[in-house]
Each structure stands twice: as structure tokens, then as C-alpha cells.
């Protein structure tokens, strides 16, 4: 099936010191098992729908100090697209001297904001460095990574990992996960909502914050770390608290340094 690429230059504005240019990129792909997006500056929004195509809209914005640097940004930073029956891959490529997110002398900045519609069963591998990642209404598995931004997963039914560094994580499950899941951040809270029939083994870890659940739970043995000091074997807790919901099941891990953890029961 042929794809259609439409480039629309929206605006190019010259300011006293700055150049700014925007364009909108539309492209559709046949359905694939996996959507793989590697972004740097910009958000990723993915929504499941009852269709048989992956529909992409990418808003590209370039800001530069001069017209010469604008042209350099156009040459340097590319959206690399590959596709097969197994995977559609959208990778924002920066030159190595920019360490994958900024030019070393900050003379230009390129942002890609992605709005994507996927068939509901599509699995997702999504990553960005600066901005948010939002996913809704998908049943496939997920691997979502961020650095400076929140992650929000709404009405999902798969299993997987959601990790960020500076940002909150919110996950709402339309169907309880059948395999292990991991939710981890450093600076931010974690909130996950599950169906009332949840059965899982849960591990939570937070240093500066509390942990709460409104499910009935039974405590499990505390994880211990061993180390040898002065010829003696010392055991200590790794600050993880474990408990079982229902009859137990897949392992659900929640880990944050600065923030609270909330594991909630959704309505019917």
C-alpha cells in the first residue's frame, strides 16, 4: 500500500535575532504490530481507534538564531521513517555532536509534536526527552520512556513499563494487566487505577512520600539486600514494601524517590 506524504509550511517568521519555521507532516501507514517512536523535543499523543491504518500528524518547529542556522537545522535534524508488517518506526535523528537533544552552542532547536491514531491492538514503544507522553484506548503492550515530562496512560489493557525521571505517571486500566508491569519515576507521584477484580503481587518503593491502596491486601515478605562488611554478612531492607491483592498474580512494581504512590480501584 502506498503512503501519502503532505508537507505544509505554515509560517516562517524572521525576528531581530531569531528565525522560526513550522510545518505539518501527514502520513498514513498500514497497520503494524508495533509503533516505535523515538523523539527528543516534543510530545507524543497516541490514541487507539477502530481502523486499519496508523495515522500520523507531526508538527515540526524549528527555532534558530539566524537563517544560516535555520538551514543547518533543516540539514541536521531529520525524521527517519521505516515501515514493515511488524513495525512502523518514527525516529527523530540528531547529529552526534548535539548529544541527541541540543546543539552544543544552542543556536537552534527542533521540536516534533506527534499526534498518532493506531488500531487499538497496536503495541507501543514510545520515548521522548522533553515533553509529555499520552496514550489512550489501546490494548497492546507498552514500553514508554520519558525524561522531563509526565506519562499518562488512559483506558489501556496491555502490560508493560512506564518510566520517567522528572514527571508524574498516571495509568488507568480498562482491563487488568495479565503480565508484569513497572512504573518508575524519580521526581513525581504515581497513580494507577485497576478494575475491582485485580489479582496481583505488588511492590512499592518511595523515599519521600507515602503509599496508598483501597484494595484489600495481604502483606508479603520484605525484600532484603545483603552485603559484606568487615568480614560479616549484613542484611538490610531495600525500602520496598510488598503485598498481595486477591489471589496474587502478575507482579506490579511502583518506584519513586520524591512522590507518593496510589493504587486505586476503578468503578464497575
Order of alpha helices (4+ residues) and beta strands (2+ residues): beta-beta-beta-beta-beta-alpha-beta-beta-beta-beta-beta-beta-beta-beta-beta-beta-beta-beta-beta-beta-beta-beta-beta-beta-beta
